Amino acid sequence: AFENTAIWFGAYYKNKLIGCLRVIPNAAEVSRYLALSIKPNSVETNRMCIAKEHRRSLVIALMTLKGFFYCIKNGYTTVYGTVAPKTVGRLLRLGWQRTGVEFKYEASDPETCVLLSLSITKIGVTLYILRSILDLAKRNIRRY
């Protein structure tokens, strides 16, 4: 799906939308809110959401892989991600780096977002880890 500033990826189960991921070329969203020096050829990912009953399935890994493949195919060199503080540790283990930036999109937001970055050179490591997780999950996941 498309909008003026972003591309949305969706995951469906039985014709019902169960997950989405927003990818914004040139990190246009975060650079509107922050006076940051965003690297050229960058992309921002945010607003990944998975329906509660599907969070233990492969959907999260598959949505992430789809986003990464889009970035590689389109020649992006850096991926920025705005994430909730509770997810930072998991992403750091996958090769993401802290930028030192935390912010709220709006003053009324209940919690801050943490801005992370990932170099395309590290995406290969991340994809290897994700593929390993997928292989393990395929062996252990209960089928729908």
C-alpha positions in Angstrom: 0.0 0.0 0.0 1.2 3.5 -0.6 0.8 7.0 0.9 2.6 10.2 0.1 5.6 9.5 2.3 5.6 5.8 3.0 5.1 2.3 1.8 3.1 -0.1 4.0 3.6 -3.8 4.1 0.8 -6.0 5.3 0.5 -9.6 6.5 -2.8 -11.4 6.2 -4.2 -14.6 7.7 -7.5 -15.9 6.3 -8.1 -12.6 4.4 -7.7 -10.6 7.7 -4.9 -8.1 8.2 -2.9 -9.3 11.1 0.3 -7.2 10.8 1.8 -4.1 9.2 5.1 -2.4 8.8 5.7 1.2 7.6 8.8 2.0 5.5 9.7 5.6 4.8 12.3 6.5 2.2 14.9 9.0 3.2 13.8 8.8 6.8 11.4 11.7 6.0 9.2 11.1 9.1 11.8 11.2 11.9 13.7 14.0 10.2 10.5 16.2 10.4 10.4 15.8 14.2 14.1 16.0 14.9 17.0 18.1 13.8 19.1 15.1 12.9 21.8 14.6 10.3 20.2 11.7 8.5 22.6 9.7 6.3 21.8 9.8 2.6 20.2 6.7 1.1 18.5 5.9 4.3 15.1 4.6 5.1 13.0 4.7 8.3 10.9 1.8 9.6 8.2 2.3 12.2 4.7 1.4 13.3 5.1 -2.4 13.1 2.1 -3.8 14.6 1.0 -7.5 14.9 -2.3 -8.7 16.1 -2.0 -10.0 19.7 -3.0 -13.6 18.8 -0.3 -13.8 16.1 2.7 -12.4 18.1 4.2 -15.8 18.8 4.0 -16.8 15.1 6.5 -16.2 12.3 4.7 -13.0 11.3 7.2 -10.6 13.0 10.2 -12.3 11.4 8.6 -12.4 8.0 7.5 -8.7 8.1 11.1 -7.8 9.2 12.6 -9.8 6.4 10.2 -8.2 3.8 11.3 -4.7 5.0 15.0 -5.6 4.8 14.7 -7.1 1.3 12.9 -3.9 0.2 15.7 -1.8 1.6 18.4 -4.0 -0.1 16.6 -4.0 -3.4 16.2 -0.2 -3.4 19.8 0.5 -2.5 19.4 2.0 1.0 22.6 2.0 3.0 21.2 2.8 6.5 17.9 1.8 8.1 16.6 3.9 11.0 13.9 2.4 13.3 11.8 4.2 15.9 10.8 1.7 18.5 9.3 1.4 22.0 11.9 1.3 24.8 10.8 -2.3 25.7 11.9 -3.6 22.3 15.4 -2.0 22.2 17.3 -5.0 23.8 15.9 -7.5 21.2 17.0 -5.2 18.3 20.4 -4.6 19.7 21.0 -8.3 19.8 20.1 -8.4 16.0 22.8 -5.8 15.2 21.0 -2.5 15.5 22.9 0.4 17.1 21.7 3.1 19.5 21.8 6.6 18.1 21.4 8.2 21.5 18.1 9.8 20.5 14.9 9.4 22.4 11.9 11.5 21.7 8.1 11.8 21.5 6.3 12.5 18.3 3.7 14.4 20.2 3.9 15.9 23.7 0.9 13.8 24.7 2.5 10.5 23.7 2.6 8.1 26.7 6.2 7.0 26.2 9.2 8.0 24.3 10.5 6.4 21.1 14.1 5.2 20.8 15.8 5.9 17.5 18.1 3.0 16.4 20.1 2.5 13.2 21.3 -0.4 11.2 24.0 -0.3 8.5 23.3 -2.4 5.4 26.6 -4.1 6.0 25.1 -5.4 9.2 21.9 -6.4 7.6 23.5 -9.6 6.4 24.2 -10.6 10.0 20.7 -9.7 11.0 19.2 -11.7 8.1 21.3 -14.7 9.1 20.0 -14.5 12.7 16.4 -14.0 11.5 16.7 -17.0 9.1 18.1 -19.1 12.0 15.1 -18.0 14.1 12.7 -18.9 11.3 14.3 -22.3 10.8 14.0 -23.0 14.5 10.5 -21.8 14.7 9.4 -23.9 11.7 10.5 -27.0 13.6 8.7 -26.0 16.8 5.7 -23.8 15.8 2.2 -25.1 16.0 0.5 -24.8 12.6 -2.7 -22.8 12.3 
